[in-house]
Amino acid sequence: MQIWGMSELVCRWLLKWRYAKLHGFLARKAADNPADQNLRTLLIDVASTTLDDIGERIPARQNLK
């Protein structure tokens, strides 16, 4: 039982770490290319997605190329 709880904590930490890395990467790319509307839209979608919603999906825009 303790192994299961520990593995769940590790998985949650990895998910938060990967999400933070993704958000930081998108923020840097959006800052480097301020004219790219697709990057700004994706950054807003990722920033507005909570960690609880990641398991379902990150919101997708139809006009995102």
Rosetta blueprint (number, residue, H / E / L):
1 M L
2 Q H
3 I H
4 W H
5 G H
6 M H
7 S H
8 E H
9 L H
10 V H
11 C H
12 R H
13 W H
14 L H
15 L H
16 K H
17 W H
18 R H
19 Y H
20 A H
21 K H
22 L H
23 H H
24 G H
25 F H
26 L H
27 A H
28 R H
29 K H
30 A H
31 A H
32 D H
33 N L
34 P L
35 A L
36 D L
37 Q H
38 N H
39 L H
40 R H
41 T H
42 L H
43 L H
44 I H
45 D H
46 V H
47 A H
48 S H
49 T L
50 T L
51 L L
52 D L
53 D L
54 I L
55 G L
56 E L
57 R L
58 I L
59 P L
60 A L
61 R L
62 Q L
63 N L
64 L L
65 K L
